[in-house]
């Protein structure tokens, strides 16, 4: 099947994306009414468990095909872009309009199972970890957390061929060799320390190649490849090793998009094209272009003040990163100094030339 017409895709998205979700902090109260409002003639919505603090965790199933695909988001509570993209995908699966062929192809060939917010406690607090300070993405072996045990039970019962593990990455990442932020990064996780190119990894890479081909026509130069260093306790690495081909999508920064409401669109496009490829393909041998995707690098800061006159008379650059804290149930950005000196090799998403004057911070 040929690639979706990009103009048609973007027109559909502008008209139909899930407008009730926006911003960086997405919590359980935001998604529960949307889950309850899904068309029960099309979707199967179930409460499958609860978080450490007793918040319900839902699954959403749709489709009748033989190819099983498991997708989950917000296993890190402060990484919400994938959740927004998943609800955009629900809109398409419910009412595809001009994208009906893509929707029918996916649902005829695939059975999709979503866990749209695995870590609601972390989402509420806007933290990476759960209520007991467990990083669910490093808990795939010990399974200390209720949420980790729940995801593993879903995996074992569903036995998917493919998984999509949806994350956000920090604003420090750029596309190697450029000053462009890595707005979307992909990863086919390794199964061992040697990063062996197993048949499962090749299949995972083939799906990523298809997603990258579409996105490269929309945001060229803004797509990276996340490090495939093997993490023995990581979810993706272990699921891949267990025979469930696991595609990681890391949503990153895009210019002037700290709420990641532009990047959610790119995330949605990648999900749709990945599912289309899985639905229409039985040949996963075209994996080598995966290695042509540039690596991520770490050459960005949120803010760089150039040519700052310090108290001892030295002129240098000063870099800041945003930290995020919840105050009065709202997400607040706080600037924190992280580096200073000659930062000529680094790029600020915002830059200010102080022309040898002192930095006045509140």
Buried (B, 14 or more C-beta within 10 A) or exposed (E): EEEBEEEEBBBBBEEBBBEEBBBBBBBBEBBBEBBEEBEEEEBEBBEBBBBBEEBBBBBBEBBEBEBBBBBBBBBBBBBBBBBBBBBBBBBBBBEBEBBEEBBEBBBEBBBBBBBBBBBBBBBBBBBBBBBEEBBBBBBBEEBBBBBBEBBBEBBEEBEBBBBBBBBBBBBBBBBBEBEBBBBBBBBBBBBEEEBEBBEBBBBBBBBBBBBBEBBEEBBEBBBBBBEBEBBEEBBBBBBBBBEBBBBBBBBBBBEEBBBBBBBBBBBBBBBBBBBBBBBBBEEBEEBEBBEEBBBBBEBBBBBBBBBBBEEEEEBBBBBBBBEBEBEEEEBEEEEEEBBBEEBEEBBBBEBBEBEEEEBEEE
